[in-house]
Structure formats: structure tokens, C-alpha cells
Amino acid sequence: MTDTRDALQLAANAGLDLVVVSEGKDVPVAKILDYGKHQYQQKKRQKQSSRPTVKEVRLRPNVGEADYSLRIDRAVEWLSKGDSVKFQIRLRGREHQNRDRAVELLERIVVDLGQAGKLQSLDKRSLIVQITPG
């Protein structure tokens, strides 16, 4: 009991607050700090962690149906959480000869994710499509 009074006296002398940081089972942990500043930093941390991110998915033009549907389902989940999704089609070797298949795959992605989000950019030259939540 006297420790609490001493801590309160110390905080009052310093012009700060005695803040309970965590209430443990045995002994609660308290700190002497500026409570307003503490609240501001917590809000700032919370805003930073809830910032939307861009998730990236790389595909090949001959992707299997199961893999494609898995990636689309995951993209819908990300879009519902508020993250943007960027799909990139990568071509290797002879796949460059069938570039039209990659463009068709991009357009299919846009159609399949049309209800979950809105199209932000579709670049057929670099084979990238970016979809934002909406």
C-alpha cells in the first residue's frame, strides 16, 4: 500500500501520471509517464498497423484451375479485409510467343474479382492488374 502512495507522490512531483500498464495475476505493473502522450502513441501505432497493404500474386499463363481458384479466393479474402491485390503474369521462354493467353488470363482475373473490388490499373504490356477494395 505504501509503495502505491510513494509512486503517486513521485508522479505528482514530476508532473506526470501513474498509469497501470498491465494488470498481472499477482502484481500489477505501473509506469510513471505522461498519459496524454501515451494515448497519442497508442493511437498512432494502431493507425499504422491498420494501414492497407498491397498483396502481390504471381501467376504463369498455364496455371491450373485449382491453383487459379485458390488464388482468386485468397484475393477476395484480402480485398474484404481492405488490402489491395496486384496480379502479375510472368512469362518465361517460349511462353512469350503466346502472350495472348496471358492477356486473356488478366481479363479473366478482372471479371472474377469484379464484385469483390474495383479495377485500379490494367497494364497489358507488362501483364499487371491491380485491384482495390470497393
N, C-alpha and C positions, 0 to 999 in steps of 0.2 A: 504494500500500500504506500509506503513512504517513497519507494522508487518512482511510482507514478507521480506523486506530488513533486518530487525533485525534478523529474523530466518536464512536468508542466511549468515549473518555475524557471527552468533553464530556457525552455522555448519562449516563455513570456519575456524574459530578459533579453533574448536575442531578437525579439520582434517577429518570431516565426510561430508555426503551429505544430502541435504534436499530432501526427497522423498515424493511425493504425494501418499498417501495410498489409499484413496477413494475420488472420486470427487462427493460430495453431491450436491443436488439441490441449497442449499443456500450457504453453506460454505464447501470448500474442506478441507479434513483432511490431514495434512502433518506431517512427523516424521523426526527427525534428526537421521540418522543411517548410517552404512557402506553399501552402495548399493551393492557392490560385495558379501558381506556376506548375505544380504537379498536375492539376486538372488539364491545363493547357497542353502539356506534353503528352498526356494520355490521349486527348482528342486528336492531336497531331499524328500520333502513332497509329491510331485507329483509322484515320483517313488514308494514311499511307498504305496500310495493309489492305484496304478495301478498294484500292485503285485498280481499274480494269487492266487486264493484260492482253497481249496478243498471243494466242496459241498457234503454233505452226504445224501443219500436216504435210508431209511429203509423200507423193504417190508416183507410181510408174504408170504408163498408159495401158499396160496389160494387167492391171490389178484384178485379183479375183473378186467375185461377187461378195463372198463372205467378208473379206477384208474391207471392201468398199463400204458395205453396210455398217460394219463396226466403226469405221472412221466417221461416217455420217452421223451415227448415233452419238458418238463421243462429241462431235462438233455441236450437235443440238443441245447436249448437256452443258457444254461450255457457254454457248450463246444464252441459255436460260439463266446461267449464273452471272451474266453481264460481261463476259470476255469476248473479244473479237477473235475470229478464226481466219487464218491465212492458209490457203491450199496452194501447193506448188507441185507442178508436174515436172518430173526430171526425166530427161531423155538421155540414153546412152547408146553409143554405137549406131547400129542400123535403125534404131527407133527414130532417129531424126528424119528418115525417109517417110515415115508415117505420122507426120506432125498433125495431120487432120484428126487422127484418133485422140490425140492429147487435147486438142481444142474441143472435140465432142465431149470428152470426159469433164472438162471445165464447165461446159454448158450444162451438163447433167448435174454437176455439183450445185450450180446456181439454182436449178429447178428444184432439186431435192431439199435445199436449205432455204427456199423462198419463203416458207411460212415461219421458220424459226428466226430469221434475221433478214436484214436488208443488204443489198449489194453495195459495197463501198467502192471497189475497183475491180475491173476485169481487164487484165493485160494479156491478150492472146499472143503477143510477140514473146514475152518472157514466161508465158504459161503460169501466171499467178492470178489467183482470185482472192479478194479479201472481203469478208462478210462481218458486219457489225450487228450487235443485238438490236432488235427493234420490233 
